[in-house]
Amino acid sequence: MARKTTRRRPSRGRSSKPRKKGSGSSGRTGRVAGILSPFARDAIGLGLVVFGLLAMLAVWFDAAGAVGHAIGFLLYGTFGAAAVLSPVVAVVWGVLML
């Protein structure tokens, strides 16, 4: 006697339907950005404080190495004599953002 074959159920894993364009990691990126967004202000503030301290070493003391020399060159080229005040402004602005 012949056996009756049973019909297979479709798998729950991958679908045979084509994916929408743009799906995949974009959902995760939105979630990660949503989780990390409260800390963005702190990160920018900390970065400004570090930049201000490096600029202070570069502009006031000429003691920040190659990176400090580049920072001093950019600050003097951009602001001229007001470059002396830019480290103070960067540190104060960074502290206010923390």
VOLOPA-453027 format. One record per residue: residue number from 1; x, y, z of N, C-alpha, C in turn. Coordinates in steps of 0.001 Angstrom, whole numbers, plus 500000, padded with zeros to 6 digits. Example, Ala and Ser with C-alpha at 12.3 -4.5 7.8 and 13.67 -1.06 7.14 Angstrom:
! residues 2
@pos=1&neast=513190&nnorth=494310&nup=507800&caeast=512300&canorth=495500&caup=507800&ceast=513200&cnorth=496700&cup=507800
@pos=2&neast=512850&nnorth=497750&nup=507080&caeast=513670&canorth=498940&caup=507140&ceast=512900&cnorth=500030&cup=507870
***
This chain:
! residues 98
@pos=1&neast=500809&nnorth=498854&nup=500000&caeast=500000&canorth=500000&caup=500000&ceast=500876&cnorth=501240&cup=500000
@pos=2&neast=500490&nnorth=502249&nup=499266&caeast=501269&canorth=503478&caup=499138&ceast=501052&cnorth=504360&cup=500354
@pos=3&neast=502162&nnorth=505023&nup=500724&caeast=502067&canorth=505944&caup=501858&ceast=501563&cnorth=507290&cup=501392
@pos=4&neast=500824&nnorth=507901&nup=502228&caeast=500327&canorth=509229&caup=501926&ceast=501403&cnorth=510240&cup=502330
@pos=5&neast=501802&nnorth=511107&nup=501393&caeast=502829&canorth=512091&caup=501714&ceast=502195&cnorth=513279&cup=502417
@pos=6&neast=502931&nnorth=513792&nup=503368&caeast=502431&canorth=514965&caup=504089&ceast=503042&cnorth=516216&cup=503484
@pos=7&neast=502320&nnorth=517234&nup=503540&caeast=502756&canorth=518501&caup=502984&ceast=503677&cnorth=519205&cup=503985
@pos=8&neast=504773&nnorth=519755&nup=503498&caeast=505728&canorth=520438&caup=504378&ceast=505227&cnorth=521825&cup=504728
@pos=9&neast=505495&nnorth=522213&nup=505941&caeast=505168&canorth=523564&caup=506376&ceast=506275&cnorth=524507&cup=505913
@pos=10&neast=505922&nnorth=525718&nup=505585&caeast=506982&canorth=526673&caup=505219&ceast=507840&cnorth=526994&cup=506433
@pos=11&neast=509132&nnorth=527178&nup=506194&caeast=510041&canorth=527462&caup=507301&ceast=509790&cnorth=528870&cup=507839
@pos=12&neast=510109&nnorth=529046&nup=509070&caeast=509914&canorth=530348&caup=509705&ceast=511157&cnorth=531222&cup=509597
@pos=13&neast=512256&nnorth=530667&nup=509161&caeast=513506&canorth=531422&caup=509080&ceast=513495&cnorth=532438&cup=507968
@pos=14&neast=514117&nnorth=532110&nup=506881&caeast=514212&canorth=533039&caup=505760&ceast=512979&cnorth=532932&cup=504887
@pos=15&neast=512534&nnorth=534037&nup=504452&caeast=511356&canorth=534090&caup=503613&ceast=511774&cnorth=534077&cup=502155
@pos=16&neast=510944&nnorth=533548&nup=501326&caeast=511234&canorth=533559&caup=499898&ceast=510832&cnorth=534885&cup=499273
@pos=17&neast=510190&nnorth=535745&nup=500043&caeast=509794&canorth=537049&caup=499538&ceast=511017&cnorth=537942&cup=499438
@pos=18&neast=511074&nnorth=538773&nup=498423&caeast=512225&canorth=539691&caup=498334&ceast=512164&cnorth=540732&cup=499441
@pos=19&neast=513350&nnorth=541114&nup=499916&caeast=513430&canorth=542114&caup=500981&ceast=513178&cnorth=543496&cup=500424
@pos=20&neast=512687&nnorth=544342&nup=501300&caeast=512508&canorth=545733&caup=500915&ceast=513873&cnorth=546385&cup=500791
@pos=21&neast=513969&nnorth=547330&nup=499888&caeast=515223&canorth=548043&caup=499721&ceast=515462&cnorth=548925&cup=500939
@pos=22&neast=516681&nnorth=548849&nup=501471&caeast=517011&canorth=549671&caup=502622&ceast=516757&cnorth=548977&cup=503946
@pos=23&neast=516251&nnorth=547760&nup=503929&caeast=516028&canorth=547074&caup=505198&ceast=517321&cnorth=546410&cup=505634
@pos=24&neast=517374&nnorth=545979&nup=506838&caeast=518576&canorth=545320&caup=507341&ceast=519162&cnorth=546089&cup=508489
@pos=25&neast=520334&nnorth=546645&nup=508277&caeast=521045&canorth=547298&caup=509374&ceast=520496&cnorth=548676&cup=509711
@pos=26&neast=519676&nnorth=549250&nup=508842&caeast=519178&canorth=550598&caup=509131&ceast=518293&cnorth=550616&cup=510369
@pos=27&neast=517604&nnorth=549532&nup=510650&caeast=516795&canorth=549464&caup=511866&ceast=517665&cnorth=549453&cup=513109
@pos=28&neast=518783&nnorth=548731&nup=513035&caeast=519698&canorth=548695&caup=514179&ceast=520372&cnorth=550035&cup=514379
@pos=29&neast=520728&nnorth=550694&nup=513296&caeast=521407&canorth=551983&caup=513414&ceast=520504&cnorth=552993&cup=514106
@pos=30&neast=519229&nnorth=552973&nup=513779&caeast=518296&canorth=553883&caup=514429&ceast=518177&cnorth=553612&cup=515912
@pos=31&neast=518196&nnorth=552335&nup=516282&caeast=518114&canorth=551998&caup=517701&ceast=519374&cnorth=552405&cup=518431
@pos=32&neast=520538&nnorth=552165&nup=517819&caeast=521810&canorth=552528&caup=518458&ceast=521911&cnorth=554043&cup=518607
@pos=33&neast=521534&nnorth=554761&nup=517568&caeast=521568&canorth=556226&caup=517652&ceast=520601&cnorth=556727&cup=518718
@pos=34&neast=519466&nnorth=556063&nup=518862&caeast=518512&canorth=556453&caup=519897&ceast=519043&cnorth=556206&cup=521296
@pos=35&neast=519824&nnorth=555128&nup=521432&caeast=520384&canorth=554803&caup=522747&ceast=521539&cnorth=555744&cup=523088
@pos=36&neast=522390&nnorth=556037&nup=522114&caeast=523582&canorth=556842&caup=522377&ceast=523353&cnorth=558344&cup=522299
@pos=37&neast=522211&nnorth=558774&nup=521796&caeast=521995&canorth=560211&caup=521629&ceast=522039&cnorth=561004&cup=522930
@pos=38&neast=521623&nnorth=560467&nup=524086&caeast=521765&canorth=561275&caup=525309&ceast=523222&cnorth=561558&cup=525676
@pos=39&neast=524148&nnorth=560721&nup=525189&caeast=525558&canorth=560888&caup=525533&ceast=526312&cnorth=561714&cup=524504
@pos=40&neast=525665&nnorth=562094&nup=523417&caeast=526348&canorth=562851&caup=522364&ceast=526797&cnorth=564206&cup=522881
@pos=41&neast=525962&nnorth=564841&nup=523671&caeast=526316&canorth=566159&caup=524215&ceast=527530&cnorth=566044&cup=525136
@pos=42&neast=527584&nnorth=564989&nup=525944&caeast=528730&canorth=564786&caup=526823&ceast=530001&cnorth=564536&cup=526024
@pos=43&neast=529890&nnorth=563752&nup=524961&caeast=531064&canorth=563445&caup=524139&ceast=531587&cnorth=564699&cup=523454
@pos=44&neast=530704&nnorth=565532&nup=522952&caeast=531134&canorth=566774&caup=522309&ceast=531766&cnorth=567706&cup=523337
@pos=45&neast=531181&nnorth=567785&nup=524528&caeast=531751&canorth=568618&caup=525588&ceast=533131&cnorth=568148&cup=526002
@pos=46&neast=533296&nnorth=566846&nup=526146&caeast=534604&canorth=566304&caup=526510&ceast=535618&cnorth=566546&cup=525398
@pos=47&neast=535186&nnorth=566410&nup=524159&caeast=536075&canorth=566690&caup=523039&ceast=536507&cnorth=568144&cup=522990
@pos=48&neast=535592&nnorth=569047&nup=523299&caeast=535947&canorth=570472&caup=523328&ceast=536929&cnorth=570786&cup=524449
@pos=49&neast=536758&nnorth=570141&nup=525596&caeast=537696&canorth=570365&caup=526710&ceast=539085&cnorth=569870&cup=526324
@pos=50&neast=539167&nnorth=568685&nup=525728&caeast=540464&canorth=568145&caup=525314&ceast=541088&cnorth=569038&cup=524241
@pos=51&neast=540279&nnorth=569456&nup=523265&caeast=540791&canorth=570359&caup=522226&ceast=541274&cnorth=571672&cup=522833
@pos=52&neast=540526&nnorth=572203&nup=523787&caeast=540927&canorth=573449&caup=524431&ceast=542236&cnorth=573312&cup=525194
@pos=53&neast=542423&nnorth=572177&nup=525868&caeast=543676&canorth=571972&caup=526605&ceast=544856&cnorth=571814&cup=525649
@pos=54&neast=544644&nnorth=571082&nup=524548&caeast=545718&canorth=570966&caup=523557&ceast=546018&cnorth=572317&cup=522913
@pos=55&neast=544974&nnorth=573073&nup=522642&caeast=545183&canorth=574397&caup=522069&ceast=545890&cnorth=575320&cup=523058
@pos=56&neast=545600&nnorth=575151&nup=524331&caeast=546276&canorth=575948&caup=525362&ceast=547769&cnorth=575638&cup=525378
@pos=57&neast=548097&nnorth=574348&nup=525308&caeast=549510&canorth=573978&caup=525255&ceast=550168&cnorth=574501&cup=523983
@pos=58&neast=549440&nnorth=574453&nup=522885&caeast=550015&canorth=574858&caup=521608&ceast=550191&cnorth=576366&cup=521513
@pos=59&neast=549173&nnorth=577124&nup=521899&caeast=549190&canorth=578566&caup=521685&ceast=549967&cnorth=579288&cup=522781
@pos=60&neast=549758&nnorth=578895&nup=524015&caeast=550378&canorth=579633&caup=525115&ceast=551795&cnorth=579175&cup=525432
@pos=61&neast=552032&nnorth=577850&nup=525387&caeast=553310&canorth=577321&caup=525868&ceast=554188&cnorth=576727&cup=524778
@pos=62&neast=553701&nnorth=576605&nup=523547&caeast=554438&canorth=575968&caup=522449&ceast=554985&cnorth=574602&cup=522865
@pos=63&neast=554136&nnorth=573809&nup=523521&caeast=554604&canorth=572541&caup=524070&ceast=553671&cnorth=571380&cup=523786
@pos=64&neast=552978&nnorth=571355&nup=522651&caeast=552008&canorth=570293&caup=522402&ceast=552431&cnorth=569338&cup=521299
@pos=65&neast=553667&nnorth=569420&nup=520823&caeast=554143&canorth=568488&caup=519801&ceast=553630&cnorth=568838&cup=518415
@pos=66&neast=553627&nnorth=567824&nup=517548&caeast=553249&canorth=568031&caup=516148&ceast=551767&cnorth=568391&cup=516012
@pos=67&neast=550919&nnorth=567718&nup=516760&caeast=549485&canorth=568009&caup=516699&ceast=549216&cnorth=569412&cup=517229
@pos=68&neast=549881&nnorth=569783&nup=518301&caeast=549719&canorth=571121&caup=518851&ceast=550219&cnorth=572195&cup=517903
@pos=69&neast=551303&nnorth=571881&nup=517199&caeast=551799&canorth=572839&caup=516212&ceast=550759&cnorth=573051&cup=515115
@pos=70&neast=550126&nnorth=571986&nup=514663&caeast=549082&canorth=572089&caup=513636&ceast=547871&cnorth=572861&cup=514165
@pos=71&neast=547480&nnorth=572589&nup=515416&caeast=546351&canorth=573308&caup=516022&ceast=546674&cnorth=574795&cup=516134
@pos=72&neast=547884&nnorth=575117&nup=516597&caeast=548284&canorth=576518&caup=516702&ceast=548318&cnorth=577204&cup=515353
@pos=73&neast=548815&nnorth=576500&nup=514344&caeast=548860&canorth=577059&caup=512993&ceast=547451&cnorth=577358&cup=512478
@pos=74&neast=546534&nnorth=576414&nup=512693&caeast=545152&canorth=576613&caup=512249&ceast=544460&cnorth=577742&cup=513017
@pos=75&neast=544691&nnorth=577794&nup=514323&caeast=544045&canorth=578843&caup=515119&ceast=544567&cnorth=580226&cup=514751
@pos=76&neast=545898&nnorth=580358&nup=514624&caeast=546453&canorth=581664&caup=514254&ceast=546054&cnorth=582041&cup=512830
@pos=77&neast=545980&nnorth=581045&nup=511948&caeast=545572&canorth=581332&caup=510575&ceast=544112&cnorth=581736&cup=510477
@pos=78&neast=543269&nnorth=581174&nup=511347&caeast=541846&canorth=581461&caup=511301&ceast=541482&cnorth=582738&cup=512064
@pos=79&neast=541987&nnorth=582843&nup=513294&caeast=541557&canorth=583942&caup=514165&ceast=542604&cnorth=585035&cup=514355
@pos=80&neast=543803&nnorth=584824&nup=513925&caeast=544860&canorth=585826&caup=514101&ceast=545247&cnorth=585949&cup=515572
@pos=81&neast=545312&nnorth=587175&nup=516065&caeast=545722&canorth=587410&caup=517450&ceast=544679&cnorth=586912&cup=518449
@pos=82&neast=543449&nnorth=586740&nup=518009&caeast=542402&canorth=586231&caup=518902&ceast=542563&cnorth=584739&cup=519182
@pos=83&neast=543533&nnorth=584096&nup=518547&caeast=543780&canorth=582673&caup=518801&ceast=544205&cnorth=582432&cup=520246
@pos=84&neast=544704&nnorth=583467&nup=520904&caeast=545111&canorth=583335&caup=522295&ceast=543898&cnorth=583078&cup=523193
@pos=85&neast=542743&nnorth=583593&nup=522817&caeast=541530&canorth=583403&caup=523616&ceast=540764&cnorth=582124&cup=523273
@pos=86&neast=541034&nnorth=581534&nup=522123&caeast=540249&canorth=580375&caup=521688&ceast=540363&cnorth=579161&cup=522612
@pos=87&neast=541506&nnorth=578864&nup=523246&caeast=541514&canorth=577744&caup=524192&ceast=540572&cnorth=577954&cup=525377
@pos=88&neast=540509&nnorth=579167&nup=525865&caeast=539618&canorth=579466&caup=526990&ceast=538158&cnorth=579289&cup=526564
@pos=89&neast=537830&nnorth=579787&nup=525386&caeast=536451&canorth=579668&caup=524885&ceast=536108&cnorth=578199&cup=524695
@pos=90&neast=537020&nnorth=577399&nup=524149&caeast=536744&canorth=575976&caup=523915&ceast=536555&cnorth=575226&cup=525237
@pos=91&neast=537375&nnorth=575505&nup=526237&caeast=537242&canorth=574812&caup=527529&ceast=535946&cnorth=575216&cup=528219
@pos=92&neast=535634&nnorth=576494&nup=528230&caeast=534395&canorth=576951&caup=528886&ceast=533175&cnorth=576377&cup=528188
@pos=93&neast=533173&nnorth=576398&nup=526867&caeast=532054&canorth=575860&caup=526110&ceast=531913&cnorth=574355&cup=526336
@pos=94&neast=533056&nnorth=573645&nup=526400&caeast=533022&canorth=572212&caup=526665&ceast=532496&cnorth=571878&cup=528049
@pos=95&neast=532903&nnorth=572649&nup=529053&caeast=532434&canorth=572420&caup=530416&ceast=530931&cnorth=572697&cup=530518
@pos=96&neast=530457&nnorth=573710&nup=529815&caeast=529025&canorth=573992&caup=529845&ceast=528208&cnorth=572886&cup=529181
@pos=97&neast=528795&nnorth=572173&nup=528247&caeast=528078&canorth=571084&caup=527589&ceast=528083&cnorth=569788&cup=528394
@pos=98&neast=528943&nnorth=569685&nup=529388&caeast=529000&canorth=568457&caup=530195&ceast=527839&cnorth=568352&cup=531138
***
